[in-house]
Amino acid sequence: MELLRSSLELGDGEGVTFMSDIQKGLLDAVSTVVPKSHHRWCVRHLKDNWSKNWRGLEKKKLLWWCAWSTYEEEFKDHLKTMGDINENAAKDLIWYPPQNWCRSYFDTTCKNYMVDNNFIESFNKWILEARQKPIIKMLEDIRVKVMTMLKDREEECRIWRGEFSPYAMELLNDFTQNAQGCEVVFNGDNGYEVVEGAHRHTVNLLLKKCTCRTWDLSGIPCPHAIKALDNNKEDPLSEVHWWYSKKAYMLVYMHKLQPVRGDKF
């Protein structure tokens, strides 16, 4: 962690979010080395630990619903439902601090609201052959794969049809569809009251916030915000966070790895 802090110039970690499994050494290292950073725990690993004592499809489903809840009242509703099935299962779940694994309590600086780190498993699969080799040859294989990946990702970005990533556009389109079922009331200032089925949320366009927190967490306007923006004759696309833009993506992949000669040299 100290080497990572030095390499990436993280300082005390302010504004940085880590995600890991619930490995005690990592918990201690992150809190010690970058004390102002946010540390999320992978829900998939949490589920594996929690499930050693609590089995059953319904309880596992409620665990995921708790993790996916974007505001506190929603989280507590799902937790109460689990408690109605088995009170001790719910108590054991909140033994793990929700601030580390539930969207309702995530900070909104980080615009990735994933609750698991499956991309690590994908990386391990990606380097499967390399992992069997001695350390230097393994690192060489990874270097070549990363060098190619950086080139491929940049080329992929160049052919985007719009100015934002396909993922962001797909999510925005889904939210736009959901917004069709919402009703909105405007207060004549910056506030909107948006009804979606049995739920009612308030949107503040000036602050770019919705009480469902999906907009805050993801950087992509939620269905309630889209309804409010439509009412205000504004394009929801204009409110998609810069992190999803082509410019931001290109900046990520601009630093290429340079080719090197063989080990003889």
PyMOL commands that set and color helices and strands:
alter all, ss='L'
color gray80, all
select helices_A, chain A and resi 2-8+24-33+43-50+57-68+72-85+87-93+98-100+103-105+118-126+128-131+135-158+166-179+214-218+223-231+236-239+242-244+246-252
alter helices_A, ss='H'
color red, helices_A
select strands_A, chain A and resi 17-20+38-41+183-186+191-196+199-204+209-210
alter strands_A, ss='S'
color yellow, strands_A
deselect
rebuild
show_as cartoon
